[in-house]
Amino acid sequence: MFLASLAVASVPAASVVSLAPAFAATGLPLSGIALLIGLDRIPDMFRTMTNVTGHLTTAAVIATREGEQLE
C-alpha cells in the first residue's frame, strides 16, 4: 500500500481521476462526481499536503541511506 501511495500524483484533485472508474464499478451515476468535487476541496488540500510530505520524507530517507548529504 505504501508503494502504491507513492504512485499517486501530488497535486490537488488527483483523486478525481480515480472516482470515475469507482463510480462506474459500483453503479453510481457519474453526475455525483460534480457534487463531490464541490464538497471535497478542503479535505483534498489536506490529502495533497500529506502526500507531498510523504514524498519528501521518503526522498530524504532514501538519500540519507544512500549516503547523500542533505542541505
Z-matrix of the N, CA and C atoms (Angstrom, degrees):
N
C 1 1.445
C 2 1.531 1 110.64
N 3 1.331 2 116.80 1 -38.15
C 4 1.457 3 120.51 2 -179.72
C 5 1.524 4 111.00 3 -61.47
N 6 1.331 5 116.97 4 -46.81
C 7 1.464 6 119.85 5 -179.49
C 8 1.520 7 111.05 6 -66.11
N 9 1.315 8 117.71 7 -33.61
C 10 1.468 9 120.59 8 177.47
C 11 1.520 10 110.78 9 -66.19
N 12 1.328 11 117.19 10 -36.00
C 13 1.462 12 119.66 11 179.95
C 14 1.528 13 111.15 12 -68.05
N 15 1.312 14 118.05 13 -25.85
C 16 1.458 15 120.37 14 177.94
C 17 1.519 16 111.86 15 -73.50
N 18 1.328 17 116.83 16 -17.21
C 19 1.462 18 120.41 17 -179.16
C 20 1.528 19 112.48 18 -83.59
N 21 1.329 20 117.37 19 -13.00
C 22 1.460 21 121.37 20 -178.92
C 23 1.523 22 109.19 21 -79.54
N 24 1.299 23 116.03 22 135.83
C 25 1.468 24 120.42 23 -179.97
C 26 1.520 25 111.05 24 -63.27
N 27 1.311 26 116.44 25 140.67
C 28 1.467 27 122.05 26 -179.43
C 29 1.518 28 110.65 27 -91.70
N 30 1.302 29 116.70 28 54.90
C 31 1.457 30 121.65 29 179.20
C 32 1.520 31 108.88 30 -129.44
N 33 1.327 32 117.21 31 150.25
C 34 1.463 33 119.38 32 177.86
C 35 1.529 34 111.38 33 -59.36
N 36 1.299 35 116.27 34 143.96
C 37 1.460 36 125.60 35 177.35
C 38 1.520 37 113.68 36 68.00
N 39 1.328 38 118.44 37 18.62
C 40 1.464 39 120.60 38 177.47
C 41 1.523 40 110.70 39 -66.98
N 42 1.315 41 117.55 40 -26.94
C 43 1.466 42 120.16 41 -178.89
C 44 1.524 43 112.21 42 -71.41
N 45 1.324 44 117.93 43 -17.80
C 46 1.466 45 121.05 44 179.98
C 47 1.527 46 110.45 45 -62.56
N 48 1.320 47 116.51 46 -33.15
C 49 1.461 48 120.74 47 179.87
C 50 1.525 49 110.87 48 -61.91
N 51 1.316 50 117.34 49 -35.99
C 52 1.461 51 120.50 50 -179.22
C 53 1.527 52 112.58 51 -84.54
N 54 1.321 53 117.90 52 -9.44
C 55 1.461 54 120.01 53 -179.35
C 56 1.529 55 113.00 54 -72.32
N 57 1.322 56 117.33 55 -38.60
C 58 1.470 57 119.88 56 -176.80
C 59 1.531 58 111.81 57 -59.69
N 60 1.331 59 119.76 58 -49.57
C 61 1.471 60 118.41 59 177.05
C 62 1.530 61 112.81 60 -64.12
N 63 1.344 62 116.69 61 -34.67
C 64 1.465 63 119.49 62 178.99
C 65 1.528 64 110.67 63 -66.82
N 66 1.325 65 116.69 64 -41.06
C 67 1.467 66 120.11 65 177.56
C 68 1.531 67 110.39 66 -64.96
N 69 1.321 68 116.18 67 -42.72
C 70 1.466 69 120.02 68 -179.35
C 71 1.531 70 110.88 69 -64.42
N 72 1.322 71 117.25 70 -39.92
C 73 1.465 72 121.12 71 -178.69
C 74 1.526 73 112.39 72 -67.80
N 75 1.324 74 116.59 73 -31.83
C 76 1.460 75 119.92 74 -178.69
C 77 1.518 76 113.12 75 -93.65
N 78 1.330 77 117.42 76 -4.43
C 79 1.458 78 120.60 77 178.42
C 80 1.519 79 114.21 78 82.76
N 81 1.311 80 117.63 79 11.70
C 82 1.467 81 121.05 80 178.18
C 83 1.526 82 109.65 81 -79.25
N 84 1.323 83 117.72 82 148.21
C 85 1.474 84 119.24 83 178.81
C 86 1.526 85 110.99 84 -69.69
N 87 1.318 86 116.28 85 140.36
C 88 1.462 87 120.77 86 -179.46
C 89 1.527 88 112.81 87 -67.62
N 90 1.318 89 117.45 88 -16.62
C 91 1.468 90 120.05 89 177.62
C 92 1.532 91 111.14 90 -66.43
N 93 1.317 92 117.97 91 -18.42
C 94 1.465 93 121.54 92 177.85
C 95 1.517 94 112.51 93 -68.82
N 96 1.332 95 117.06 94 -20.81
C 97 1.464 96 120.28 95 179.20
C 98 1.532 97 110.52 96 -63.69
N 99 1.315 98 117.27 97 -38.23
C 100 1.471 99 120.46 98 179.19
C 101 1.523 100 110.79 99 -60.90
N 102 1.318 101 117.29 100 -40.02
C 103 1.464 102 121.14 101 177.94
C 104 1.521 103 110.31 102 -65.88
N 105 1.320 104 116.66 103 -42.94
C 106 1.460 105 119.81 104 -179.45
C 107 1.528 106 112.45 105 -66.62
N 108 1.313 107 117.00 106 -36.02
C 109 1.467 108 119.60 107 179.20
C 110 1.530 109 110.41 108 -61.03
N 111 1.316 110 116.62 109 -40.28
C 112 1.463 111 120.63 110 179.10
C 113 1.517 112 112.89 111 -68.44
N 114 1.320 113 117.32 112 -36.35
C 115 1.464 114 121.25 113 -176.84
C 116 1.527 115 112.79 114 -86.69
N 117 1.295 116 116.97 115 -17.77
C 118 1.461 117 121.25 116 -169.82
C 119 1.521 118 113.96 117 -96.66
N 120 1.295 119 119.51 118 3.51
C 121 1.470 120 121.27 119 -172.38
C 122 1.524 121 112.82 120 -62.26
N 123 1.321 122 118.38 121 -49.57
C 124 1.472 123 121.35 122 -177.68
C 125 1.530 124 110.93 123 -67.58
N 126 1.353 125 119.98 124 -51.13
C 127 1.466 126 118.66 125 177.27
C 128 1.531 127 112.49 126 -59.65
N 129 1.344 128 116.38 127 -31.87
C 130 1.461 129 120.22 128 178.78
C 131 1.524 130 111.08 129 -64.97
N 132 1.318 131 117.80 130 -35.49
C 133 1.465 132 120.83 131 177.67
C 134 1.527 133 110.69 132 -63.87
N 135 1.333 134 116.61 133 -39.30
C 136 1.463 135 120.06 134 178.45
C 137 1.522 136 111.16 135 -68.45
N 138 1.334 137 118.21 136 -39.83
C 139 1.464 138 121.26 137 177.38
C 140 1.522 139 110.47 138 -63.44
N 141 1.326 140 117.35 139 -40.61
C 142 1.454 141 121.10 140 179.24
C 143 1.531 142 110.38 141 -65.27
N 144 1.323 143 116.84 142 -43.04
C 145 1.459 144 121.26 143 178.92
C 146 1.534 145 110.28 144 -61.07
N 147 1.317 146 117.00 145 -43.87
C 148 1.462 147 121.27 146 179.39
C 149 1.525 148 110.53 147 -65.00
N 150 1.318 149 117.02 148 -40.93
C 151 1.456 150 121.68 149 -179.45
C 152 1.524 151 111.09 150 -64.78
N 153 1.321 152 117.42 151 -44.98
C 154 1.472 153 121.18 152 179.40
C 155 1.521 154 109.95 153 -64.67
N 156 1.322 155 117.54 154 -42.75
C 157 1.466 156 121.06 155 178.67
C 158 1.525 157 110.43 156 -60.98
N 159 1.317 158 116.97 157 -41.75
C 160 1.463 159 120.69 158 177.91
C 161 1.513 160 112.69 159 -63.87
N 162 1.328 161 116.92 160 -41.02
C 163 1.464 162 120.34 161 178.42
C 164 1.525 163 110.82 162 -64.59
N 165 1.338 164 116.89 163 -43.30
C 166 1.459 165 119.93 164 179.65
C 167 1.526 166 111.76 165 -65.76
N 168 1.322 167 116.66 166 -40.64
C 169 1.464 168 120.90 167 178.68
C 170 1.519 169 110.84 168 -63.98
N 171 1.326 170 116.41 169 -44.61
C 172 1.459 171 120.36 170 179.41
C 173 1.524 172 111.04 171 -61.90
N 174 1.320 173 117.19 172 -43.08
C 175 1.461 174 120.56 173 178.53
C 176 1.526 175 111.01 174 -62.61
N 177 1.331 176 117.41 175 -40.72
C 178 1.462 177 121.09 176 179.97
C 179 1.528 178 111.41 177 -66.90
N 180 1.318 179 117.38 178 -40.92
C 181 1.471 180 121.22 179 179.78
C 182 1.525 181 110.39 180 -65.39
N 183 1.317 182 116.61 181 -45.79
C 184 1.468 183 119.89 182 -179.95
C 185 1.522 184 110.65 183 -65.15
N 186 1.329 185 117.64 184 -41.83
C 187 1.468 186 120.60 185 178.35
C 188 1.523 187 110.91 186 -61.82
N 189 1.316 188 117.10 187 -41.31
C 190 1.459 189 120.97 188 179.21
C 191 1.527 190 110.74 189 -64.71
N 192 1.311 191 116.93 190 -42.78
C 193 1.480 192 120.59 191 179.38
C 194 1.527 193 111.74 192 -66.08
N 195 1.316 194 116.61 193 -28.02
C 196 1.459 195 120.80 194 179.14
C 197 1.525 196 112.04 195 -84.35
N 198 1.327 197 117.28 196 -2.78
C 199 1.446 198 121.33 197 176.77
C 200 1.510 199 115.74 198 90.92
N 201 1.317 200 117.73 199 7.48
C 202 1.463 201 119.74 200 178.03
C 203 1.511 202 109.93 201 -78.17
N 204 1.319 203 116.09 202 145.86
C 205 1.459 204 120.13 203 177.28
C 206 1.531 205 108.81 204 -91.48
N 207 1.319 206 115.37 205 131.32
C 208 1.462 207 120.36 206 177.93
C 209 1.510 208 109.03 207 -91.72
N 210 1.310 209 116.23 208 136.41
C 211 1.463 210 119.80 209 -179.59
C 212 1.493 211 110.77 210 -106.88
